[in-house]
Amino acid sequence: TGAEIKLLIDADNQTDNAAWSNPLKVFMINPAKNVKYSVGKDLEVLGHEYTHAVFTDYLVNEDNECDEVAGANEAYADVFGCLIANKKDWCLGPNYSLVYDKDIVVRDLKNYNTDLTNYSGDRYYAEKYKDEYWTGEEHNISVLISHIGYEMHESKLFSDNDVANIWYKSLTFGLNGNTTFLDIRRNLIQATDQLGFDKLHQDFIAYQFDLEEIYDENYEITSSEDMILD
């Protein structure tokens, strides 16, 4: 939006991380010193936090933010973090950290229901709604949406530039504190349509949401599965 970017460096010497504070409208960057890998200055992490600033700028009534809009916020941040850093594996933080003395894999957007991530349980939306652990944890539920960004990245139908344009365009249709994953599905498909992509591209996105059990009874997939997965 052309707003001034404010940075607070080394705000917390004990934390190797970065964060966006929406109330303060400031980035807080706390890179670890004298280590091989620092989460706080990693490009995908910085891209992730920058996206939070963009997402919340479009968000209305954030104080009443529900689980799903918070999850969507994390999902968009992860997708753009991977795109900005040109990630090949679509893992956030798959590097060795001397600070933590282990490989840091915050979220694996490809294999998000594996032991590599802090996400637990099965992958499906309907099933996770029955799980108290799932509800209220936006980082866990975010992978249901961000994984679709990974699938678009992997598909021959979309370039990474296409993925970035579609996901950014989808933000412009309006968000509020009651935005749901179904709204995100509809916004992504609407963005794909408005950017001039054909029905096959829209059906690909719808198909991926159906796999996550995020259905839209008003949308009909007309492309064959072979065409979608080719």
Salt bridges, closest charged atoms under 4 A:
ASP10 OD1 - LYS33 NZ 2.87
GLU44 OE1 - LYS87 NZ 3.10
GLU49 OE2 - HIS48 NE2 3.91
GLU74 OE1 - HIS48 NE2 3.21
GLU74 OE2 - HIS52 NE2 3.36
GLU74 OE1 - ARG107 NH2 3.97
GLU74 OE2 - HIS139 NE2 3.36
ASP78 OD1 - HIS48 ND1 2.78
ASP78 OD2 - ARG107 NE 2.53
GLU127 OE2 - LYS130 NZ 3.24
ASP131 OD2 - LYS128 NZ 2.89
GLU137 OE1 - HIS139 ND1 3.40
GLU151 OE2 - HIS147 NE2 3.04
GLU154 OE2 - HIS153 NE2 3.52
ASP160 OD1 - HIS153 ND1 2.71
ASP198 OD1 - HIS201 ND1 2.60
ASP203 OD1 - LYS199 NZ 2.57
ASP210 OD1 - ARG185 NH1 2.75
GLU212 OE2 - ARG123 NH2 3.21
ASP216 OD2 - ARG186 NE 2.96
